């Protein structure tokens, strides 16, 4: 779980650090004038915007928001994409195959993120996870969790299921309403 949470927190800084690495890699490994234009005008904006888009798609899933951890598919996909992006920054002999691989993995990761988001939205499991797992998170001042579910400490302290029935009197029944 700690690895999935680490990836959750890494996604936004990666949007800034990976493009910076491409610029630094070009300077350190003497990429040349042609690759500099490619890095400056195509690679840096593509990696930045692509990472932000993928981060938004991943963080849009209810289970990711509730658990503050990405899925194992996300860990595998982002690990591969980030490794290929870092390898592209070395501007070595394998530059073109690594670049093609990074592009293919980024597109695959985009469709994988959409598929996971759609699966959670269609099955409704995200709503269930959000409703019951957020109870273990921070509670508001009145003792309820942020989405209206009672805090976990209250439900953990109860001995069984509690059902509350409210009686509503109709006018003219002779009862005193308060």
GUNULUM-184063 format. One record per residue: residue in one letter; chain; residue number from 1; y, x, z of N, C-alpha, C in turn. Coordinates in pm, 1 decimal, m for minus. Last residue first. Example, Ala and Ser with C-alpha at 12.3 -4.5 7.8 and 13.67 -1.06 7.14 Angstrom:
REM residues 2
   type   mol   seq    n_north     n_east       n_up   ca_north    ca_east      ca_up    c_north     c_east       c_up
      S     A     2     m225.0     1285.0      708.0     m106.0     1367.0      714.0        3.0     1290.0      787.0
      A     A     1     m569.0     1319.0      780.0     m450.0     1230.0      780.0     m330.0     1320.0      780.0
//
This chain:
REM residues 178
   type   mol   seq    n_north     n_east       n_up   ca_north    ca_east      ca_up    c_north     c_east       c_up
      X     A   178     1889.8    m4427.2     1823.2     1979.6    m4324.1     1877.6     2035.6    m4238.8     1769.1
      X     A   177     1819.8    m4769.8     1844.2     1819.1    m4644.5     1768.3     1922.7    m4549.3     1824.8
      X     A   176     1617.2    m4984.1     2014.3     1747.3    m4916.0     2022.9     1735.9    m4786.1     1944.5
      X     A   175     1458.2    m5259.2     1855.8     1455.9    m5126.6     1917.6     1595.3    m5069.2     1920.2
      X     A   174     1450.2    m5492.9     1720.5     1471.6    m5501.3     1861.8     1467.5    m5366.6     1932.2
      X     A   173     1443.0    m5490.8     1450.8     1314.7    m5484.7     1517.3     1329.9    m5493.6     1668.8
      X     A   172     1687.9    m5475.0     1322.7     1638.6    m5607.5     1355.9     1502.7    m5607.1     1422.4
      X     A   171     1630.5    m5196.0     1111.5     1725.6    m5283.8     1178.8     1662.2    m5421.2     1204.6
      X     A   170     1344.9    m4993.6     1190.6     1417.6    m5074.6     1094.5     1517.1    m5161.6     1170.8
      X     A   169     1296.9    m4659.5     1303.1     1300.4    m4803.6     1328.0     1383.8    m4872.8     1222.1
      X     A   168     1073.3    m4408.3     1249.2     1202.9    m4458.9     1206.2     1201.3    m4609.8     1225.9
      X     A   167      919.5    m4143.8     1405.2      920.7    m4287.9     1387.1     1062.1    m4330.2     1352.7
      X     A   166      752.4    m3856.8     1300.2      879.3    m3916.3     1338.8      874.3    m4065.4     1309.2
      X     A   165      512.6    m3628.4     1401.6      538.5    m3756.5     1336.8      671.0    m3810.6     1388.7
      X     A   164      383.2    m3314.9     1355.9      493.9    m3387.7     1416.1      517.5    m3513.3     1334.5
      X     A   163      107.6    m3127.4     1434.5      159.7    m3226.0     1340.4      266.8    m3305.8     1413.1
      X     A   162      m16.8    m2809.2     1456.7       69.5    m2907.1     1521.9      125.4    m2999.5     1414.9
      X     A   161     m314.3    m2633.8     1498.7     m223.4    m2698.9     1405.9     m144.6    m2806.3     1479.8
      X     A   160     m312.4    m2407.9     1780.2     m375.6    m2484.9     1674.3     m270.2    m2545.5     1584.8
      X     A   159     m166.9    m2244.0     1940.5     m312.2    m2245.4     1956.1     m381.7    m2320.6     1844.9
      X     A   158       97.7    m2022.8     1845.1       44.7    m2157.6     1858.7     m107.0    m2154.5     1861.4
      X     A   157      171.0    m1764.1     1792.4      159.0    m1803.7     1931.6      100.0    m1943.6     1949.0
      X     A   156      197.6    m1751.8     1520.1       92.9    m1671.1     1581.2       70.1    m1712.6     1726.2
      X     A   155      418.4    m1909.1     1474.2      289.2    m1957.8     1426.1      175.1    m1878.8     1487.3
      X     A   154      613.3    m1747.3     1595.0      590.2    m1882.6     1643.6      454.2    m1933.2     1599.7
      X     A   153      599.9    m1513.8     1446.4      570.6    m1507.1     1588.3      544.5    m1645.1     1645.6
      X     A   152      683.1    m1585.8     1193.0      541.5    m1557.3     1215.2      507.6    m1555.0     1363.8
      X     A   151      911.2    m1862.8     1174.7      882.3    m1720.7     1188.7      736.8    m1699.0     1228.5
      X     A   150      880.3    m2128.5      941.0      891.8    m2079.9     1078.9      850.7    m1934.1     1084.8
      X     A   149     1059.2    m2127.0      635.8      929.9    m2125.2      702.0      949.9    m2071.2      843.4
      X     A   148     1301.2    m2095.5      510.9     1279.2    m2217.5      584.9     1145.7    m2224.2      655.5
      X     A   147     1341.8    m1850.4      395.9     1313.6    m1961.4      304.7     1280.2    m2090.7      378.9
      X     A   146     1389.3    m1681.4      614.7     1495.6    m1703.4      516.2     1467.0    m1820.7      423.9
      X     A   145     1251.7    m1839.9      907.9     1259.6    m1733.1      809.4     1359.8    m1773.1      702.3
      X     A   144     1407.2    m1945.4     1211.2     1336.1    m1973.8     1087.2     1350.3    m1856.0      994.2
      X     A   143     1563.6    m1888.9     1429.0     1419.4    m1875.9     1443.5     1341.4    m1908.2     1319.0
      X     A   142     1835.4    m1883.4     1395.9     1778.3    m2006.3     1451.9     1625.8    m2002.7     1460.6
      X     A   141     1886.1    m1639.3     1272.6     1922.8    m1654.8     1413.2     1860.1    m1779.7     1475.0
      X     A   140     1596.7    m1562.0     1066.1     1737.0    m1594.9     1086.5     1761.5    m1617.9     1235.9
      X     A   139     1375.9    m1283.7     1048.1     1403.2    m1424.4     1072.7     1551.7    m1444.2     1095.8
      X     A   138     1206.9    m1066.8      822.9     1316.0    m1092.5      916.7     1340.9    m1241.4      930.3
      X     A   137      860.1    m1146.7      764.4      980.4    m1065.8      749.8     1084.5    m1102.5      852.9
      X     A   136      665.3    m1328.7      782.7      645.8    m1206.8      859.1      766.6    m1115.4      850.5
      X     A   135      746.5    m1521.8      609.4      752.0    m1553.9      751.5      732.4    m1430.2      836.4
      X     A   134      689.2    m1434.9      364.0      825.5    m1410.0      409.8      841.1    m1446.3      556.6
      X     A   133      435.3    m1522.3      321.3      452.4    m1382.5      358.0      593.7    m1353.4      403.6
      X     A   132      464.6    m1794.8      259.4      393.5    m1755.6      379.6      410.0    m1608.7      415.8
      X     A   131      631.1    m1811.4       28.9      648.0    m1903.5      140.4      584.0    m1851.0      268.1
      X     A   130      539.5    m1613.0     m145.9      675.8    m1608.6      m92.2      689.2    m1695.3       31.9
      X     A   129      280.2    m1708.2     m196.2      299.6    m1578.1     m133.1      438.9    m1569.0      m73.1
      X     A   128      341.4    m1951.3     m321.3      262.8    m1949.5     m198.1      284.4    m1818.2     m124.3
      X     A   127      481.0    m1867.2     m546.1      547.2    m1954.9     m448.6      473.9    m1953.2     m315.6
      X     A   126      286.1    m1716.0     m678.1      407.1    m1651.8     m628.4      477.7    m1735.7     m524.5
      X     A   125       98.5    m1890.0     m770.8       64.9    m1807.2     m654.7      187.9    m1739.4     m597.2
      X     A   124      141.0    m2035.1     m997.8      207.3    m2081.2     m876.6      175.3    m1997.5     m754.5
      X     A   123       51.8    m1981.6    m1251.3      m47.3    m2016.2    m1149.0       15.3    m2067.9    m1020.9
      X     A   122      289.2    m1925.1    m1393.3      200.5    m2032.6    m1436.4      105.4    m2076.2    m1326.1
      X     A   121      399.0    m1707.9    m1260.9      476.8    m1831.0    m1274.3      386.9    m1948.8    m1309.8
      X     A   120      197.7    m1516.7    m1286.8      237.9    m1563.2    m1153.7      315.4    m1693.9    m1160.5
      X     A   119      192.5    m1491.6    m1567.5       72.0    m1532.0    m1492.9      107.1    m1583.8    m1354.6
      X     A   118      452.0    m1399.2    m1623.0      408.0    m1529.0    m1674.1      286.4    m1578.8    m1597.1
      X     A   117      440.9    m1148.4    m1499.2      541.4    m1247.0    m1458.0      498.4    m1386.6    m1501.3
      X     A   116      235.4    m1028.0    m1645.6      220.3    m1047.9    m1501.2      318.5    m1152.8    m1449.4
      X     A   115      352.1    m1029.9    m1904.2      226.0    m1099.1    m1880.7      206.2    m1127.3    m1731.3
      X     A   114      576.5     m865.2    m1864.2      593.5    m1005.6    m1902.8      467.4    m1086.8    m1874.4
      X     A   113      441.0     m626.2    m1806.6      529.2     m687.4    m1706.0      554.6     m834.3    m1737.6
      X     A   112      310.8     m583.5    m2050.9      232.5     m599.3    m1928.8      315.6     m665.6    m1818.9
      X     A   111      527.7     m548.0    m2218.7      442.8     m664.9    m2238.2      353.9     m689.6    m2116.5
      X     A   110      629.1     m306.3    m2106.3      713.7     m425.0    m2118.3      627.9     m551.0    m2130.4
      X     A   109      414.1     m135.6    m2140.6      456.2     m169.5    m2005.2      546.6     m292.2    m2003.9
      X     A   108      416.9     m114.2    m2419.3      301.2     m173.0    m2352.0      337.2     m217.0    m2210.2
      X     A   107      660.6       20.8    m2449.5      643.0     m112.1    m2508.7      525.4     m185.0    m2442.7
      X     A   106      596.6      257.9    m2311.9      709.5      174.9    m2267.6      697.5       32.7    m2323.0
      X     A   105      384.2      357.0    m2466.5      359.6      317.4    m2326.9      472.9      229.0    m2275.6
      X     A   104      521.6      411.8    m2705.8      410.8      315.7    m2705.0      384.3      266.7    m2563.0
      X     A   103      704.2      607.8    m2616.0      753.4      483.6    m2674.9      644.5      375.7    m2670.4
      X     A   102      531.0      810.0    m2531.9      624.1      749.1    m2436.0      675.7      615.6    m2488.2
      X     A   101      402.3      873.6    m2775.6      326.3      820.6    m2663.0      415.5      751.3    m2561.1
      X     A   100      619.3      978.4    m2917.4      551.7      858.5    m2967.4      470.9      793.1    m2855.2
      X     A    99      668.4     1202.1    m2751.9      771.4     1100.9    m2773.5      709.8      970.0    m2821.6
      X     A    98      431.3     1345.9    m2779.1      471.4     1296.7    m2646.8      575.9     1187.0    m2659.1
      X     A    97      437.7     1409.3    m3054.6      331.9     1322.5    m3000.9      366.3     1266.2    m2862.0
      X     A    96      687.3     1566.1    m3052.8      673.1     1441.9    m3130.2      557.7     1355.1    m3077.7
      X     A    95      635.2     1790.4    m2872.0      747.7     1698.8    m2856.2      723.3     1564.0    m2925.9
      X     A    94      467.8     2003.9    m2842.3      408.9     1869.8    m2843.5      515.2     1761.1    m2834.2
      X     A    93      621.2     2227.6    m2811.3      551.8     2208.8    m2939.0      494.7     2067.6    m2952.2
      X     A    92      890.8     2095.2    m2605.7      796.4     2198.0    m2650.0      735.7     2163.6    m2784.9
      X     A    91     1078.9     1961.8    m2438.9     1109.1     1995.5    m2578.3     1020.4     2108.3    m2629.6
      X     A    90     1071.2     1858.3    m2186.9     1046.4     2002.1    m2199.7     1069.9     2052.5    m2342.0
      X     A    89     1101.1     1584.3    m2202.2     1216.9     1663.3    m2164.1     1196.3     1813.2    m2170.1
      X     A    88      844.6     1491.0    m2237.9      933.1     1495.9    m2355.6     1052.9     1585.0    m2325.9
      X     A    87      760.6     1492.4    m1972.2      702.7     1588.9    m2065.2      786.7     1600.6    m2192.3
      X     A    86      904.3     1272.7    m1875.7      932.2     1406.2    m1821.2      878.7     1513.4    m1914.9
      X     A    85      777.8     1074.8    m2025.4      922.1     1096.5    m2040.6      961.1     1233.6    m1987.8
      X     A    84      515.4     1093.6    m1928.9      543.6     1123.2    m2070.1      691.9     1149.0    m2093.1
      X     A    83      561.1     1017.5    m1662.4      504.0     1149.6    m1692.4      531.1     1188.0    m1838.1
      X     A    82      656.2      757.8    m1700.1      745.5      858.3    m1643.2      693.1      999.2    m1668.2
      X     A    81      424.8      636.1    m1808.3      550.5      639.7    m1883.5      644.5      747.2    m1829.9
      X     A    80      233.5      673.0    m1601.4      211.0      727.0    m1735.4      341.6      739.3    m1812.7
      X     A    79      360.9      536.4    m1390.8      321.1      676.5    m1376.9      303.1      741.0    m1513.2
      X     A    78      387.4      279.1    m1496.1      507.5      358.3    m1471.7      475.0      505.9    m1452.0
      X     A    77      108.3      207.2    m1511.8      195.8      208.7    m1628.4      319.8      294.6    m1609.0
      X     A    76       15.1      232.0    m1243.6      m47.8      307.2    m1353.4       46.3      318.2    m1473.1
      X     A    75      190.3       54.7    m1111.6      180.4      195.3    m1069.6      123.5      279.6    m1183.4
      X     A    74      133.9     m185.3    m1244.4      267.2     m126.0    m1254.0      264.1       22.0    m1216.6
      X     A    73     m128.1     m223.4    m1160.6      m99.7     m209.1    m1304.2       36.2     m143.5    m1324.3
      X     A    72      m88.4     m262.7     m890.6     m153.2     m138.0     m932.8     m136.4     m115.4    m1082.8
      X     A    71      246.2     m395.0     m836.7      101.8     m406.8     m854.6       43.8     m271.4     m895.1
      X     A    70      489.6     m301.5     m581.7      449.7     m335.3     m718.1      297.6     m346.5     m725.2
      X     A    69      635.3     m442.4     m294.7      541.2     m346.3     m350.5      500.9     m394.2     m489.0
      X     A    68      738.5     m642.5     m136.1      818.5     m523.0     m160.8      729.3     m407.4     m207.6
      X     A    67      621.9     m884.1     m108.0      551.4     m769.7      m50.2      632.8     m641.5      m55.5
      X     A    66      813.2    m1048.4     m233.9      762.3    m1080.8     m100.8      699.6     m959.6      m32.9
      X     A    65      858.8     m929.9     m483.5      970.4     m950.4     m389.4      920.6     m973.5     m248.1
      X     A    64      600.7     m940.1     m587.3      665.9     m810.3     m569.9      781.7     m823.0     m471.5
      X     A    63      556.5    m1213.3     m600.2      471.1    m1132.1     m513.8      533.3     m995.3     m488.5
      X     A    62      753.9    m1302.0     m786.0      760.2    m1341.0     m644.4      674.1    m1254.2     m553.4
      X     A    61      906.6    m1085.0    m1017.1      783.3    m1149.4     m972.7      790.9    m1181.0     m823.7
      X     A    60     1128.6     m937.3    m1062.2     1142.0    m1082.6    m1076.3     1017.7    m1155.1    m1028.6
      X     A    59     1062.2     m672.3    m1060.9     1118.5     m728.6     m937.2     1141.2     m879.7     m946.6
      X     A    58      978.3     m646.3    m1328.1      883.4     m626.3    m1218.3      935.2     m692.6    m1091.2
      X     A    57     1213.9     m697.2    m1468.9     1094.5     m778.0    m1493.4      994.5     m766.1    m1379.1
      X     A    56     1380.4     m494.1    m1366.8     1414.6     m634.8    m1345.5     1294.7     m726.2    m1368.2
      X     A    55     1241.4     m269.3    m1460.7     1260.4     m289.3    m1316.8     1293.4     m434.6    m1286.2
      X     A    54     1266.3     m303.4    m1736.3     1133.8     m309.5    m1675.4     1142.5     m331.1    m1524.8
      X     A    53     1547.4     m271.3    m1755.4     1482.7     m395.5    m1798.9     1344.8     m410.8    m1734.9
      X     A    52     1577.0       m7.0    m1661.1     1642.0     m118.8    m1591.6     1577.4     m252.0    m1628.4
      X     A    51     1427.1      131.9    m1854.8     1386.3      135.7    m1715.1     1450.2       21.4    m1636.3
      X     A    50     1579.9       71.2    m2084.2     1439.7       32.7    m2075.3     1390.7       30.3    m1931.7
      X     A    49     1826.6      190.5    m2023.7     1817.4       45.0    m2039.5     1673.3       m5.2    m2029.2
      X     A    48     1738.0      465.2    m2001.8     1815.2      398.2    m1897.9     1800.4      246.0    m1905.8
      X     A    47     1606.0      514.0    m2244.2     1533.0      529.3    m2118.8     1606.1      455.1    m2007.0
      X     A    46     1818.9      460.5    m2423.9     1691.7      387.9    m2432.3     1614.1      395.4    m2301.5
      X     A    45     2025.1      643.2    m2354.7     2045.5      498.4    m2338.8     1914.9      418.7    m2341.5
      X     A    44     1870.0      887.9    m2403.2     1929.6      857.4    m2272.9     1958.3      707.7    m2258.6
      X     A    43     1789.1      867.4    m2680.9     1693.2      877.0    m2570.7     1753.3      835.3    m2436.9
      X     A    42     2032.1      835.5    m2841.2     1917.1      745.7    m2849.5     1832.0      749.4    m2722.0
      X     A    41     2242.4     1014.8    m2790.6     2272.0      882.6    m2845.5     2153.8      785.1    m2848.0
      X     A    40     2133.3     1247.6    m2667.1     2258.5     1189.2    m2621.3     2275.3     1044.5    m2666.6
      X     A    39     1896.5     1307.3    m2806.2     1894.6     1283.9    m2661.4     2018.4     1206.6    m2619.4
      X     A    38     1992.5     1340.7    m3068.3     1890.6     1241.5    m3040.4     1889.9     1206.2    m2892.6
      X     A    37     2167.6     1551.4    m3027.8     2220.6     1423.1    m3074.3     2121.4     1310.3    m3047.6
      X     A    36     1975.9     1742.6    m2946.1     2085.2     1704.4    m2856.2     2145.2     1570.5    m2896.6
      X     A    35     1802.4     1782.1    m3162.7     1755.5     1705.3    m3047.6     1867.7     1664.6    m2951.4
      X     A    34     1995.4     1934.9    m3315.2     1938.4     1807.6    m3361.7     1885.5     1724.0    m3246.6
      X     A    33     2045.9     2169.5    m3164.6     2153.2     2074.4    m3194.5     2099.2     1937.9    m3237.8
      X     A    32     1810.7     2257.9    m2896.1     1873.6     2271.0    m3026.9     1974.6     2160.1    m3050.1
      X     A    31     1682.1     2288.2    m2648.1     1633.7     2189.2    m2742.3     1693.4     2200.8    m2881.4
      X     A    30     1638.9     2477.7    m2422.1     1705.2     2504.9    m2550.1     1651.7     2416.5    m2661.2
      X     A    29     1561.2     2412.1    m2170.4     1457.8     2453.9    m2263.8     1508.8     2469.2    m2406.4
      X     A    28     1803.6     2338.1    m2048.5     1722.5     2445.4    m1992.6     1622.9     2498.7    m2095.4
      X     A    27     1907.0     2124.7    m2205.8     1985.4     2244.1    m2177.6     1900.4     2361.6    m2132.1
      X     A    26     1696.0     1939.6    m2208.3     1748.7     1989.7    m2334.3     1825.3     2120.2    m2311.2
      X     A    25     1669.9     1892.7    m1933.2     1561.3     1956.1    m2007.3     1608.1     2011.7    m2140.8
      X     A    24     1909.7     1758.5    m1885.3     1885.6     1888.6    m1821.9     1776.2     1963.8    m1896.8
      X     A    23     1863.9     1525.1    m2038.7     1979.1     1613.3    m2066.3     1958.2     1752.5    m2007.6
      X     A    22     1633.4     1428.9    m1914.3     1630.6     1458.5    m2057.9     1747.0     1548.8    m2096.8
      X     A    21     1724.3     1389.5    m1651.9     1625.2     1493.3    m1678.2     1620.5     1528.1    m1826.5
      X     A    20     1888.6     1170.6    m1692.0     1950.1     1298.7    m1653.1     1852.8     1412.6    m1679.1
      X     A    19     1694.4      975.6    m1744.4     1787.0     1017.6    m1850.1     1857.2     1150.1    m1818.4
      X     A    18     1567.6      982.5    m1480.1     1494.6     1018.7    m1601.8     1588.3     1052.7    m1718.3
      X     A    17     1765.5      895.8    m1294.2     1715.6     1033.0    m1291.8     1641.5     1073.0    m1419.5
      X     A    16     1821.1      625.1    m1341.9     1929.5      723.0    m1350.5     1875.5      865.5    m1362.7
      X     A    15     1583.0      495.5    m1317.9     1668.6      458.6    m1430.7     1782.4      559.6    m1447.7
      X     A    14     1486.2      585.4    m1075.7     1427.9      639.5    m1198.7     1514.1      608.5    m1320.1
      X     A    13     1615.3      426.7     m885.0     1659.3      565.3     m904.4     1604.4      627.8    m1032.7
      X     A    12     1454.2      187.1     m937.6     1597.7      192.3     m968.7     1648.7      336.2     m979.0
      X     A    11     1184.5      264.2     m864.5     1218.2      209.4     m995.5     1366.7      219.7    m1029.2
      X     A    10     1122.2      343.8     m605.4     1150.8      447.0     m704.6     1207.8      389.5     m834.5
      X     A     9     1044.4      124.9     m457.4     1173.9      185.9     m425.9     1215.5      291.2     m529.2
      X     A     8      797.4       75.0     m577.7      897.5      m30.9     m570.7     1036.5       29.0     m547.0
      X     A     7      663.8      312.3     m522.7      702.6      282.4     m660.2      807.9      172.4     m665.8
      X     A     6      627.5      272.5     m248.0      707.7      386.6     m294.4      752.8      364.4     m438.9
      X     A     5      454.5       55.3     m251.3      590.7       38.7     m197.3      681.8      151.9     m241.0
      X     A     4      228.5      178.9     m356.6      289.2       67.3     m429.3      431.2       41.8     m380.2
      X     A     3      179.6      362.9     m151.1      210.8      410.3     m286.5      278.5      300.4     m367.9
      X     A     2      120.4      201.0       66.6      239.7      285.1       73.0      278.9      336.2      m65.8
      X     A     1     m119.5       82.4        0.0        0.0        0.0        0.0      125.4       86.4        0.0
//
